[in-house]
Amino acid sequence: MEIKENGFIFSDDSNLIDVNAVHHYLSTQSYWAKGIPLALVQKSIFNSLCFGVYKDGKQAGFARWVTDRATFAYLCDVYIEEEFRGLGLSKKLMSLMMFHQDLQGLRTYTLGTLDAHGLYEQYGFKALAYPERRMEIIVKDIYQPKG
């Protein structure tokens, strides 16, 4: 799937992803994956349904879904590069993803966010309906050097 709009390309073709650019953003600018090794970013892209936003051949944004494409999808690693923010790209990316054929009819769509609740609420996301049914293991600062 590929959409061209206002000089931007939105695509689910993983071959277009600039893995080094995604790694740079995640490892240096994100609050959730600081210090993540390049090999892990490569592996995560290979094992996920990924979407990219491109401008003049440059990676302008990225998102990926961890999904079985049947019952469950977890949205993560969503970002738009600073220079392209404020142009509605995250909304366009969300629209593209939510209507993607591999994400239709699932039982559960989930994500985690620190500061983008308003964006995701526009696409039907809400606080957990049954938080008492959810559990997690969080390994803090897993990508940070020990010492």
DSSP file with accessible surface (Angstrom, degrees, kcal/mol):
  #  RESIDUE AA STRUCTURE BP1 BP2  ACC     N-H-->O    O-->H-N    N-H-->O    O-->H-N    TCO  KAPPA ALPHA  PHI   PSI    X-CA   Y-CA   Z-CA
    1    1 A M              0   0   96      0, 0.0    11,-1.9     0, 0.0     2,-0.4   0.000 360.0 360.0 360.0 131.8    0.0    0.0    0.0
    2    2 A E  E     -A   11   0A  97      9,-0.2     2,-0.4    10,-0.1     9,-0.2  -0.991 360.0-174.2-144.5 134.8    1.4    3.4   -1.0
    3    3 A I  E     -A   10   0A  55      7,-2.5     7,-3.0    -2,-0.4     2,-0.5  -0.996   9.2-157.4-128.8 134.1   -0.2    6.9   -0.8
    4    4 A K  E     +A    9   0A 150     -2,-0.4     2,-0.3     5,-0.2     5,-0.2  -0.953  23.5 159.4-111.5 129.3    1.4   10.0   -2.2
    5    5 A E  E >   -A    8   0A  80      3,-2.6     3,-2.2    -2,-0.5    -2,-0.1  -0.944  62.9 -14.2-154.0 127.2    0.2   13.3   -0.7
    6    6 A N  T 3  S-     0   0  140     -2,-0.3     3,-0.1     1,-0.3    -1,-0.0   0.830 127.9 -49.7  52.4  38.5    1.6   16.8   -0.6
    7    7 A G  T 3  S+     0   0   50      1,-0.3    49,-0.6    48,-0.0     2,-0.3   0.483 117.3 111.4  83.1   1.1    5.1   15.6   -1.6
    8    8 A F  E <   -AB   5  55A  16     -3,-2.2    -3,-2.6    47,-0.1     2,-0.5  -0.817  55.3-148.2-107.2 149.4    5.1   12.8    1.0
    9    9 A I  E     -AB   4  54A  54     45,-2.4    45,-2.7    -2,-0.3     2,-0.5  -0.974   7.2-165.5-115.2 129.8    4.9    9.1    0.5
   10   10 A F  E     +AB   3  53A   2     -7,-3.0    -7,-2.5    -2,-0.5     2,-0.3  -0.975  24.0 165.1-112.0 125.5    3.2    6.8    3.0
   11   11 A S  E     -AB   2  52A   2     41,-2.4    41,-2.9    -2,-0.5    -9,-0.2  -0.993  46.6-153.6-147.6 150.4    4.0    3.2    2.6
   12   12 A D        +     0   0   36    -11,-1.9     2,-0.9    -2,-0.3    38,-0.3   0.205  63.4 119.9-100.9  12.6    3.9   -0.3    4.2
   13   13 A D    >   -     0   0   60    -12,-0.3     3,-1.8     1,-0.2     4,-0.4  -0.682  49.1-163.4 -81.9 106.2    6.8   -1.5    2.1
   14   14 A S  G >  S+     0   0   49     -2,-0.9     3,-0.9     1,-0.3    -1,-0.2   0.727  83.8  71.4 -63.4 -21.4    9.5   -2.4    4.6
   15   15 A N  G 3  S+     0   0  150      1,-0.2    -1,-0.3    -3,-0.1    -2,-0.1   0.716  93.4  56.1 -67.6 -20.1   12.1   -2.3    1.8
   16   16 A L  G <  S+     0   0   75     -3,-1.8    -1,-0.2     2,-0.1    -2,-0.2   0.655  81.6 112.4 -83.5 -16.7   11.8    1.5    1.8
   17   17 A I    <   -     0   0   15     -3,-0.9     2,-1.2    -4,-0.4     3,-0.1  -0.356  64.8-140.8 -66.3 130.0   12.6    1.9    5.5
   18   18 A D     >  -     0   0   74      1,-0.2     4,-2.4    -2,-0.1     3,-0.4  -0.781  19.2-169.7 -86.7  92.6   16.0    3.6    6.2
   19   19 A V  H  > S+     0   0   38     -2,-1.2     4,-3.0     1,-0.2     5,-0.2   0.864  82.2  54.5 -58.0 -37.0   16.8    1.4    9.2
   20   20 A N  H  > S+     0   0  105      2,-0.2     4,-2.5     1,-0.2    -1,-0.2   0.895 108.8  48.1 -65.9 -38.5   19.7    3.6   10.2
   21   21 A A  H  > S+     0   0   21     -3,-0.4     4,-2.4     2,-0.2    -2,-0.2   0.918 113.3  47.2 -67.3 -43.0   17.5    6.6   10.4
   22   22 A V  H  X S+     0   0    0     -4,-2.4     4,-2.9     2,-0.2     5,-0.3   0.942 113.1  49.4 -62.4 -45.7   14.8    4.8   12.4
   23   23 A H  H  X S+     0   0   41     -4,-3.0     4,-3.1    -5,-0.2     5,-0.3   0.928 109.1  52.7 -59.2 -44.7   17.6    3.5   14.7
   24   24 A H  H  X S+     0   0  100     -4,-2.5     4,-1.8    -5,-0.2     5,-0.4   0.941 112.5  44.3 -58.0 -47.9   19.0    7.0   15.1
   25   25 A Y  H  X>S+     0   0   17     -4,-2.4     4,-2.9     1,-0.2     5,-1.5   0.963 117.4  43.8 -61.5 -53.2   15.6    8.4   16.1
   26   26 A L  H  <5S+     0   0    0     -4,-2.9     7,-0.4     1,-0.2     4,-0.3   0.913 118.1  43.4 -60.9 -42.9   14.7    5.5   18.5
   27   27 A S  H  <5S+     0   0   18     -4,-3.1     8,-2.2    -5,-0.3    -1,-0.2   0.740 129.5  22.5 -79.5 -21.5   18.1    5.3   20.2
   28   28 A T  H  <5S+     0   0   67     -4,-1.8    -2,-0.2    -5,-0.3    -3,-0.2   0.675 131.5  27.5-117.8 -23.4   18.7    9.0   20.6
   29   29 A Q  T  <5S+     0   0   77     -4,-2.9    -3,-0.2    -5,-0.4    -4,-0.1   0.662  94.1  87.8-118.0 -22.4   15.4   10.9   20.6
   30   30 A S      < -     0   0    1     -5,-1.5     4,-0.2    -4,-0.3    49,-0.0  -0.454  61.6-145.7 -79.2 154.6   12.7    8.6   21.8
   31   31 A Y  S    S+     0   0  112      1,-0.1    -1,-0.1    -2,-0.1     3,-0.1   0.622  96.6  51.3 -88.0 -14.3   11.8    8.3   25.5
   32   32 A W  S    S+     0   0   89      1,-0.1    -1,-0.1    -6,-0.0    -5,-0.1   0.628 118.4  27.0-100.5 -16.1   11.0    4.6   25.2
   33   33 A A  S >  S+     0   0    4     -7,-0.4     3,-2.4     3,-0.1    -1,-0.1   0.075  71.6 162.6-138.4  29.1   14.0    3.1   23.4
   34   34 A K  T 3  S+     0   0   89      1,-0.3   109,-0.3    -4,-0.2    -7,-0.2  -0.250  76.1  10.3 -53.9 129.3   17.0    5.2   24.2
   35   35 A G  T 3  S+     0   0   35     -8,-2.2    -1,-0.3     1,-0.2    -8,-0.2   0.480  84.5 162.4  82.1   4.2   20.2    3.3   23.5
   36   36 A I    <   -     0   0   12     -3,-2.4    -1,-0.2   -10,-0.2    -9,-0.1  -0.300  42.2-113.4 -59.8 133.9   18.5    0.5   21.6
   37   37 A P    >>  -     0   0   62      0, 0.0     4,-1.7     0, 0.0     3,-0.6  -0.380  15.7-121.3 -69.1 149.1   21.1   -1.4   19.5
   38   38 A L  H 3> S+     0   0   57      1,-0.2     4,-2.7     2,-0.2     5,-0.2   0.888 111.3  59.4 -55.6 -42.0   20.8   -1.3   15.7
   39   39 A A  H 3> S+     0   0   66      1,-0.2     4,-2.2     2,-0.2    -1,-0.2   0.866 104.9  49.5 -60.0 -35.7   20.5   -5.1   15.6
   40   40 A L  H <> S+     0   0   74     -3,-0.6     4,-2.6     2,-0.2    -1,-0.2   0.880 109.7  50.6 -71.8 -37.2   17.3   -5.0   17.7
   41   41 A V  H  X S+     0   0    0     -4,-1.7     4,-2.3     2,-0.2     5,-0.2   0.940 111.1  49.4 -63.7 -44.5   15.8   -2.3   15.5
   42   42 A Q  H  X S+     0   0   96     -4,-2.7     4,-2.4     1,-0.2    -2,-0.2   0.936 112.9  46.9 -58.5 -46.5   16.5   -4.4   12.4
   43   43 A K  H  X S+     0   0  138     -4,-2.2     4,-1.8    -5,-0.2    -1,-0.2   0.901 110.8  51.8 -64.0 -41.1   15.0   -7.5   14.1
   44   44 A S  H  < S+     0   0   18     -4,-2.6    -1,-0.2     1,-0.2    -2,-0.2   0.901 110.9  47.9 -65.4 -38.3   11.9   -5.6   15.2
   45   45 A I  H >< S+     0   0   10     -4,-2.3     3,-1.4     1,-0.2    -2,-0.2   0.932 110.4  51.8 -66.4 -44.2   11.3   -4.2   11.7
   46   46 A F  H 3< S+     0   0  173     -4,-2.4    -1,-0.2     1,-0.3    -2,-0.2   0.855 114.4  43.4 -60.5 -33.8   11.7   -7.6   10.1
   47   47 A N  T 3< S+     0   0  102     -4,-1.8    20,-0.3    -5,-0.2     2,-0.3   0.222 109.4  65.2-100.8  14.8    9.2   -9.1   12.6
   48   48 A S  S <  S-     0   0   13     -3,-1.4     2,-0.8    -4,-0.1    18,-0.2  -0.849  85.0-106.0-131.7 167.4    6.5   -6.4   12.4
   49   49 A L  E     - C   0  65A   9     16,-2.5    16,-2.6    -2,-0.3     2,-0.3  -0.866  52.4-166.6 -92.6 109.0    4.1   -4.7   10.0
   50   50 A C  E     - C   0  64A   1     -2,-0.8     2,-0.4   -38,-0.3    14,-0.2  -0.736  18.4-165.4-109.1 152.8    5.9   -1.4    9.4
   51   51 A F  E     - C   0  63A   0     12,-2.9    12,-1.9    -2,-0.3     2,-0.3  -0.991   8.0-165.8-133.8 139.1    4.9    1.9    7.9
   52   52 A G  E     -BC  11  62A   0    -41,-2.9   -41,-2.4    -2,-0.4     2,-0.4  -0.906  13.8-150.5-125.2 154.6    7.1    4.7    6.8
   53   53 A V  E     -BC  10  61A   0      8,-2.1     7,-3.2    -2,-0.3     8,-1.7  -0.991  24.7-171.4-119.2 131.1    6.6    8.3    5.8
   54   54 A Y  E     -BC   9  59A  15    -45,-2.7   -45,-2.4    -2,-0.4     2,-0.4  -0.956  17.9-172.9-130.7 144.4    9.1    9.7    3.3
   55   55 A K  E >  S-BC   8  58A  55      3,-2.2     3,-2.2    -2,-0.4   -47,-0.1  -0.975  81.2 -19.9-136.2 117.2    9.9   13.1    1.9
   56   56 A D  T 3  S-     0   0  146    -49,-0.6     3,-0.1    -2,-0.4    -1,-0.1   0.884 128.7 -50.8  52.8  42.1   12.4   13.4   -1.0
   57   57 A G  T 3  S+     0   0   76      1,-0.2     2,-0.4   -48,-0.0    -1,-0.3   0.447 113.7 121.3  79.1   0.1   13.8    9.9   -0.2
   58   58 A K  E <  S-C   55   0A  91     -3,-2.2    -3,-2.2     1,-0.0     2,-0.7  -0.774  72.5-112.2 -99.6 141.5   14.3   10.8    3.5
   59   59 A Q  E     +C   54   0A   3     -2,-0.4    -5,-0.2    -5,-0.2     3,-0.1  -0.581  41.4 168.8 -69.6 109.5   12.6    8.9    6.4
   60   60 A A  E     -     0   0A   0     -7,-3.2    21,-3.1    -2,-0.7     2,-0.3   0.644  62.3  -6.8 -98.4 -19.5   10.2   11.5    7.8
   61   61 A G  E     -CD  53  80A   0     -8,-1.7    -8,-2.1    19,-0.3     2,-0.3  -0.982  58.3-165.2-167.3 170.5    8.3    9.2   10.1
   62   62 A F  E     +CD  52  79A   1     17,-2.3    17,-2.4    -2,-0.3     2,-0.3  -0.989   7.9 171.9-162.0 152.2    7.8    5.6   11.1
   63   63 A A  E     -C   51   0A   0    -12,-1.9   -12,-2.9    -2,-0.3     2,-0.3  -0.945  10.7-162.5-159.0 153.8    5.4    3.2   13.0
   64   64 A R  E     -CD  50  76A  38     12,-2.3    12,-2.9    -2,-0.3     2,-0.5  -0.996   8.9-148.3-143.1 149.4    5.2   -0.5   13.5
   65   65 A W  E     -CD  49  75A   0    -16,-2.6   -16,-2.5    -2,-0.3     2,-0.7  -0.969   8.4-149.9-113.6 127.5    2.6   -3.0   14.6
   66   66 A V  E     + D   0  74A  60      8,-2.7     8,-2.6    -2,-0.5     2,-0.3  -0.890  46.6 149.5 -90.0 114.1    3.5   -6.2   16.4
   67   67 A T  E     - D   0  73A  26     -2,-0.7     6,-0.2   -20,-0.3    -2,-0.1  -0.995  61.0-147.3-151.7 152.2    0.6   -8.3   15.2
   68   68 A D        -     0   0   88      4,-1.5     5,-0.1    -2,-0.3    -1,-0.1   0.395  48.2-130.2 -93.6  -2.4   -0.5  -11.8   14.4
   69   69 A R  S    S+     0   0  115      3,-0.7    35,-0.1     1,-0.1     4,-0.1   0.662  94.4  65.1  61.5  19.6   -2.8  -10.2   11.7
   70   70 A A  S    S-     0   0   62      2,-0.3    -1,-0.1    33,-0.1     3,-0.1   0.606 118.6  -7.1-132.4 -44.5   -5.7  -12.3   13.1
   71   71 A T  S    S+     0   0   46      1,-0.3    37,-2.1    35,-0.2    36,-0.9   0.594 116.1  38.7-132.1 -23.2   -6.6  -11.2   16.6
   72   72 A F  E     + e   0 108A  74     35,-0.2    -4,-1.5    34,-0.2    -3,-0.7  -0.989  44.2 177.7-144.2 144.2   -4.1   -8.8   18.1
   73   73 A A  E     -De  67 109A   0     35,-1.8    37,-2.4    -2,-0.3     2,-0.5  -0.974   9.4-163.4-148.7 133.0   -2.0   -5.7   17.2
   74   74 A Y  E     -De  66 110A  90     -8,-2.6    -8,-2.7    -2,-0.3     2,-0.4  -0.971  16.0-146.2-115.8 118.3    0.3   -3.6   19.4
   75   75 A L  E     +De  65 111A   3     35,-3.0    37,-0.6    -2,-0.5     2,-0.3  -0.717  33.7 150.8 -86.4 131.0    1.3   -0.2   17.9
   76   76 A C  E     +D   64   0A  15    -12,-2.9   -12,-2.3    -2,-0.4    37,-0.0  -0.945  39.8  38.5-152.5 171.1    4.7    1.0   18.8
   77   77 A D  E     +     0   0A  13     -2,-0.3     2,-0.4     1,-0.2    -1,-0.1   0.790  68.5 167.1  55.4  36.5    7.8    3.1   17.7
   78   78 A V  E     +     0   0A  25    -15,-0.1     2,-0.3   -14,-0.1   -15,-0.2  -0.662   6.8 144.3 -83.5 128.4    5.6    5.8   16.2
   79   79 A Y  E     -D   62   0A   9    -17,-2.4   -17,-2.3    -2,-0.4     2,-0.4  -0.985  37.7-153.2-158.7 156.0    7.3    9.1   15.4
   80   80 A I  E     -D   61   0A  14     -2,-0.3   -19,-0.3   -19,-0.2     5,-0.1  -0.997  42.0-105.7-124.2 132.1    7.5   12.0   13.0
   81   81 A E    >   -     0   0   25    -21,-3.1     3,-2.1    -2,-0.4     4,-0.4  -0.269  31.7-113.9 -57.6 144.0   10.8   13.7   12.6
   82   82 A E  G >  S+     0   0  126      1,-0.3     3,-1.5     2,-0.2    -1,-0.1   0.857 113.5  57.6 -48.7 -44.4   10.9   17.2   14.3
   83   83 A E  G 3  S+     0   0  124      1,-0.3    -1,-0.3     3,-0.0    -2,-0.1   0.689 110.2  44.9 -67.1 -14.9   11.2   19.1   11.0
   84   84 A F  G X  S+     0   0   20     -3,-2.1     3,-0.8   -24,-0.2     5,-0.4   0.338  85.9 116.8-110.2   5.3    8.0   17.5    9.7
   85   85 A R  T <   +     0   0  107     -3,-1.5    -4,-0.0    -4,-0.4    -3,-0.0  -0.367  64.2  38.2 -73.5 154.5    5.8   17.9   12.7
   86   86 A G  T 3  S+     0   0   85     -2,-0.1    -1,-0.2     1,-0.0    -4,-0.0   0.520  87.5  98.9  85.8   6.6    2.7   20.1   12.6
   87   87 A L  S <  S-     0   0  107     -3,-0.8    -2,-0.1     0, 0.0    -1,-0.0   0.323  99.2-106.6-106.1   4.4    1.8   19.0    9.1
   88   88 A G  S  > S+     0   0   39      3,-0.0     4,-2.1    -4,-0.0     5,-0.2   0.619  78.3 133.6  80.8  13.9   -0.8   16.4   10.0
   89   89 A L  H  >  +     0   0   10     -5,-0.4     4,-2.8     1,-0.2     5,-0.2   0.866  67.6  54.1 -67.5 -36.6    1.5   13.5    9.0
   90   90 A S  H  > S+     0   0   41      2,-0.2     4,-2.6     1,-0.2    -1,-0.2   0.901 109.8  48.4 -66.0 -36.9    0.7   11.5   12.2
   91   91 A K  H  > S+     0   0   98      2,-0.2     4,-2.5     1,-0.2    -2,-0.2   0.917 112.8  47.5 -67.7 -42.2   -3.0   11.7   11.5
   92   92 A K  H  X S+     0   0   56     -4,-2.1     4,-2.5     2,-0.2    -2,-0.2   0.922 113.0  49.3 -63.9 -42.0   -2.5   10.6    7.9
   93   93 A L  H  X S+     0   0    1     -4,-2.8     4,-2.6     1,-0.2    -2,-0.2   0.930 110.9  49.4 -63.2 -44.7   -0.2    7.8    9.0
   94   94 A M  H  X S+     0   0    2     -4,-2.6     4,-3.0     2,-0.2     5,-0.2   0.921 110.8  50.3 -61.1 -43.5   -2.8    6.6   11.6
   95   95 A S  H  X S+     0   0   43     -4,-2.5     4,-1.3     2,-0.2    -2,-0.2   0.933 111.0  48.9 -61.0 -45.4   -5.6    6.7    9.0
   96   96 A L  H  < S+     0   0    9     -4,-2.5     3,-0.3     1,-0.2     4,-0.3   0.940 115.3  44.2 -58.6 -46.1   -3.5    4.6    6.6
   97   97 A M  H >< S+     0   0    0     -4,-2.6     3,-1.4     1,-0.2    -2,-0.2   0.909 108.6  54.8 -68.8 -43.4   -2.7    2.1    9.3
   98   98 A M  H 3< S+     0   0   35     -4,-3.0    -1,-0.2     1,-0.3    -2,-0.2   0.764 113.8  42.6 -65.8 -23.5   -6.1    1.8   10.8
   99   99 A F  T 3< S+     0   0  151     -4,-1.3    -1,-0.3    -3,-0.3    -2,-0.2   0.345  84.0 127.8-102.4   6.5   -7.6    0.9    7.4
  100  100 A H    X   -     0   0    2     -3,-1.4     3,-2.0    -4,-0.3     4,-0.1  -0.383  66.8-125.1 -64.2 139.0   -4.8   -1.4    6.3
  101  101 A Q  G >  S+     0   0  153      1,-0.3     3,-1.0     2,-0.2    -1,-0.1   0.811 107.8  56.4 -58.2 -32.2   -6.1   -4.8    5.2
  102  102 A D  G 3  S+     0   0   51      1,-0.2    -1,-0.3     3,-0.0    -2,-0.1   0.550 105.7  52.4 -79.4  -4.8   -3.9   -6.8    7.6
  103  103 A L  G <  S+     0   0    0     -3,-2.0     3,-0.5    -6,-0.1     2,-0.3   0.148  83.3 113.2-115.9  20.4   -5.3   -4.9   10.6
  104  104 A Q  S <  S+     0   0   95     -3,-1.0    -5,-0.1     1,-0.2    -6,-0.0  -0.702  76.6  10.7 -95.4 141.7   -9.0   -5.4   10.0
  105  105 A G  S    S+     0   0   75     -2,-0.3    -1,-0.2     1,-0.2     2,-0.1   0.647  82.6 152.9  75.0  16.6  -11.3   -7.5   12.2
  106  106 A L        -     0   0   16     -3,-0.5    -1,-0.2     1,-0.1   -35,-0.2  -0.440  45.2-139.3 -77.3 154.8   -8.8   -7.9   15.1
  107  107 A R  S    S+     0   0  190    -36,-0.9     2,-0.4     1,-0.2   -35,-0.2   0.860  84.5  28.4 -78.7 -37.3  -10.1   -8.4   18.6
  108  108 A T  E     +e   72   0A  29    -37,-2.1   -35,-1.8     2,-0.0     2,-0.4  -0.988  53.2 179.4-137.1 130.3   -7.6   -6.1   20.3
  109  109 A Y  E     +e   73   0A  70     -2,-0.4     2,-0.3   -37,-0.2   -35,-0.2  -0.993  23.7 169.3-120.1 131.9   -5.6   -3.1   19.2
  110  110 A T  E     +e   74   0A  25    -37,-2.4   -35,-3.0    -2,-0.4     2,-0.3  -0.928  11.8 164.5-141.9 163.4   -3.3   -1.6   21.9
  111  111 A L  E     -e   75   0A  33     -2,-0.3     2,-0.4   -37,-0.2   -35,-0.1  -0.964  26.1-128.7-164.4 170.3   -0.5    0.9   22.4
  112  112 A G        +     0   0   51    -37,-0.6     2,-0.3    -2,-0.3    -2,-0.0  -0.991  28.8 169.3-129.1 139.8    1.4    2.8   25.0
  113  113 A T        -     0   0   34     -2,-0.4    -2,-0.0     1,-0.1     4,-0.0  -0.996  29.3-163.1-149.9 148.4    2.0    6.6   25.0
  114  114 A L  S    S+     0   0  117     -2,-0.3    -1,-0.1     2,-0.0     3,-0.1   0.794  94.0   1.9 -92.8 -36.0    3.3    9.2   27.4
  115  115 A D  S    S+     0   0  122      1,-0.1     3,-0.2     2,-0.0    -2,-0.0   0.324 109.3  77.6-142.5   9.5    1.9   12.3   25.6
  116  116 A A     >  +     0   0   24      1,-0.2     4,-2.0     2,-0.1     3,-0.4   0.041  47.9 124.1-117.0  30.3   -0.2   11.5   22.4
  117  117 A H  H  > S+     0   0  100      1,-0.2     4,-2.6     2,-0.2     5,-0.2   0.893  73.2  56.2 -55.5 -43.2   -3.5   10.4   24.0
  118  118 A G  H  > S+     0   0   42     -3,-0.2     4,-1.0     1,-0.2    -1,-0.2   0.884 107.1  49.0 -59.9 -40.5   -5.4   13.0   22.0
  119  119 A L  H >4 S+     0   0   26     -3,-0.4     3,-0.7     1,-0.2     4,-0.4   0.968 114.7  43.3 -62.2 -52.1   -4.1   11.7   18.7
  120  120 A Y  H ><>S+     0   0   21     -4,-2.0     5,-1.8     1,-0.3     3,-1.5   0.825 104.6  63.0 -69.9 -30.8   -4.9    8.1   19.4
  121  121 A E  H ><5S+     0   0  117     -4,-2.6     3,-1.8     1,-0.3    -1,-0.3   0.843  93.5  64.9 -61.4 -30.7   -8.3    8.8   20.9
  122  122 A Q  T <<5S+     0   0  109     -4,-1.0    -1,-0.3    -3,-0.7    -2,-0.2   0.715 103.6  47.8 -63.8 -18.0   -9.3   10.2   17.5
  123  123 A Y  T < 5S-     0   0   50     -3,-1.5    -1,-0.3    -4,-0.4    -2,-0.2   0.155 130.6 -89.8-111.3  17.2   -8.9    6.6   16.2
  124  124 A G  T < 5S+     0   0   55     -3,-1.8    -3,-0.2     1,-0.3     2,-0.1   0.380  77.8 141.2  97.6  -3.6  -10.8    4.9   18.9
  125  125 A F      < +     0   0   27     -5,-1.8    -1,-0.3    -8,-0.1     2,-0.3  -0.481  22.3 170.3 -73.7 143.5   -8.2    4.2   21.5
  126  126 A K        -     0   0  179     -2,-0.1     3,-0.1     1,-0.1    -6,-0.0  -0.908  42.7 -72.3-140.4 170.4   -9.2    4.6   25.2
  127  127 A A  S    S-     0   0   94     -2,-0.3    -1,-0.1     1,-0.2     3,-0.0  -0.229  77.7 -69.5 -59.4 156.7   -7.8    3.9   28.6
  128  128 A L        -     0   0   86      1,-0.2    -1,-0.2     2,-0.1   -18,-0.0  -0.246  39.1-152.4 -55.1 129.8   -7.8    0.2   29.4
  129  129 A A  S    S+     0   0   83      1,-0.3    -1,-0.2    -3,-0.1     3,-0.1   0.853  93.5  21.7 -70.8 -35.8  -11.3   -1.1   29.9
  130  130 A Y    >   +     0   0  122      1,-0.1     3,-2.3     2,-0.0     4,-0.4  -0.576  67.0 165.6-133.1  70.0  -10.2   -3.9   32.3
  131  131 A P  G >  S+     0   0   73      0, 0.0     3,-1.5     0, 0.0    -1,-0.1   0.819  75.2  67.5 -59.7 -26.6   -6.8   -2.9   33.7
  132  132 A E  G 3  S+     0   0  139      1,-0.3    -2,-0.0    -3,-0.1    -3,-0.0   0.680  97.6  54.5 -67.4 -13.8   -7.1   -5.6   36.3
  133  133 A R  G <  S+     0   0  174     -3,-2.3     2,-0.4     2,-0.0    -1,-0.3   0.521  96.1  82.4 -92.9  -8.9   -6.9   -8.2   33.5
  134  134 A R    <   +     0   0  118     -3,-1.5     2,-0.3    -4,-0.4    -6,-0.0  -0.790  52.4 175.3-102.1 143.2   -3.6   -6.8   32.1
  135  135 A M        -     0   0  184     -2,-0.4     2,-0.3     2,-0.0    -2,-0.0  -0.938   3.9-179.7-138.1 159.9   -0.2   -7.6   33.5
  136  136 A E        -     0   0  156     -2,-0.3     2,-0.5     2,-0.0    -2,-0.0  -0.984  25.8-137.6-154.7 162.0    3.3   -6.7   32.3
  137  137 A I        -     0   0  156     -2,-0.3     2,-0.5     2,-0.0    -2,-0.0  -1.000  23.2-166.8-120.8 125.1    7.0   -7.0   33.0
  138  138 A I        -     0   0  107     -2,-0.5     2,-0.8     2,-0.0    -2,-0.0  -0.968   9.2-163.8-115.6 123.1    8.9   -3.8   32.5
  139  139 A V    >   -     0   0   89     -2,-0.5     3,-1.0     0, 0.0     2,-0.0  -0.894  25.0-141.3-104.4 100.7   12.7   -3.9   32.4
  140  140 A K  T 3  S-     0   0  173     -2,-0.8     4,-0.1     1,-0.3    -2,-0.0  -0.340  73.4  -2.4 -67.3 140.7   13.7   -0.3   33.0
  141  141 A D  T >  S+     0   0  120      1,-0.1     3,-1.6     2,-0.1    -1,-0.3   0.784  76.7 160.8  53.2  36.6   16.6    1.2   31.1
  142  142 A I  T <  S+     0   0   88     -3,-1.0    -1,-0.1     1,-0.3    -2,-0.1   0.805  72.8  46.3 -59.6 -29.4   17.3   -2.2   29.3
  143  143 A Y  T 3  S+     0   0   79   -109,-0.3    -1,-0.3     2,-0.1    -2,-0.1   0.474  92.4  99.2 -94.5  -1.2   19.3   -0.4   26.6
  144  144 A Q  S <  S-     0   0   74     -3,-1.6  -109,-0.0     1,-0.1  -110,-0.0  -0.623  84.8-100.1 -86.7 144.9   21.4    1.8   28.9
  145  145 A P        -     0   0  119      0, 0.0     2,-0.2     0, 0.0    -1,-0.1  -0.323  38.0-120.9 -61.7 141.5   24.9    0.7   29.8
  146  146 A K              0   0  166     -4,-0.1    -4,-0.0     1,-0.1    -3,-0.0  -0.581 360.0 360.0 -79.5 146.7   25.2   -0.9   33.2
  147  147 A G              0   0  129     -2,-0.2    -1,-0.1     0, 0.0     0, 0.0  -0.625 360.0 360.0 136.3 360.0   27.4    0.7   35.8
